[in-house]
Amino acid sequence: MSNEPITLTAGDAEVTVLPGNGGRIGGLRVGGVELLRQGERFGCFPMVPWCGRIRDGRFRDGAGVQQMPLNSPPHAIHGTARDGAWRIARATADEAVITYDLVDPWPYPGRVTQAVALTPDALTLTMSVETYDSSFPAQIGWHPWFNRNLGGEGAEDVRVAFEAAWQEERGDDHLPTGRRIDPKPGPWDDCFGMPGGVDVTLTWPGQLELKVGSREEWVVVYDEQAEAVCVEPQTGPPDGLNTLPRLVTLLEPLEAATTWSWRRL
């Protein structure tokens, strides 16, 4: 199948999937109100085969060192799949499955599969990374840009609420130092640990409450931009290919999921 845009609907919810633009979710509308920041770089893109920054773009795999392009100098950021065209494997009225074959500059052959499933009150994103050959370290995550304000008369900005067990101390280079500290108040561009699973609530007062959930225990919260806030569940912290590698093998792919559920206020 091609990589043309896909529209999913369920109840009064509508999702646009953009396989040709990095496999991202281009929009999520509830009752006609758009929740995601619009633009070719925004929406919600998959972070794979790594999340956040890799220090100096380098990570070790066994005895060797791999170098990724420095697309956020001096680091490499957010993986390679968001820059490529994905293909449609299956699409129905309320579900789509898209795939992406890992290619250069990622040094290992493999395939990423992302399933997008919509119900009237929730969106579930599921992703897996498989190898065809050698094992390799990888991460999975999602980077949604939620609109700070949904518009309308007297509309208030979104409020972000969560309880984390710890915050990764952030160095001047925007990477975790390796120290865990007590969570600090925002604004944030920080990674938090939630051993019981990611659980973050976004509330647009008088309009909508949306919960971002995942069985994974890492989430990056970014709210330093005027237009949007980001809540990014992921399988490890930034620079995790070096500090907390998760291995993809022939017998064991890497899998993760996140569900966004909402209710009207």
C-alpha positions, 0 to 999 in steps of 0.5 A: 500500500502507499504512504498517503495520509490516513484518517481514522474516526470513532465517535466524535474523535478523528485522527490523521496519520501521516506515514509519508511524514515520519509516521507521525500523527498529524492531528487529533480532533475531539468534537472538532477541536484540534489537540495537537500543534499543527505543522510538518514538524509537530503533531506527534512523531515516533522517536525510534530507534532512540529517544531524546539526545545521544551524547555527541551522537555516539553510542557503544555497541559491544567493542565498537562505537557507532556515530549518528549524524549530529542533527542537534549539535553537539548531539544526535536527537530523536532517532531516524524514523521521523525523517523517513517515509513509512508504508501502510500495512493495513488501514480500517475506519478506526485503526492503521498499521504502518511500517518503517525499515531502518536504513542508513545512517542507522547501522543495523537492519530492522523494521519498526511497526506502529499500530494506531487504534482509535476509540471514541475516548482514547487513542492507543499507539503501539510500536515494536522494533525487530531485527533481521540479523544482529542484535542492537540497542534501541529505544521507543518513544513518542513526542506529542506536541499538545496545544497549550490553548484549545481556543474559544472564548475565555479558554485557559492554558493547559495544566500539566499534573503528575507525580514522579518518583524522581527527576533525572538531573539535567546537565548544561548539555541537556543530558542527564548527569546520572544523578536522580533528584527530587522532582522540581517545579516547571518549566521543564525540559526534563526526564522523570521516572515513574516506576509504576508506569507513566501517568500524566494528566493534561487539563484544559479547564472547562474543556477537556482532560486528557491522560497520557499513560504507558507501562513504561517508566520514563517520561520527558516533559517539555513545556518551555514553548509558548504554543505547546507542551510535550509529554513523551513516554519512552522506554529509557532516559535520554542518552539511554543507548549508552546508559540503559541500553535495551537490546533488540534480538531475533527472539525478543523485539522491543515493544512499547505502547501509550494510551491517551484517554480523554473526557469532556469537562 
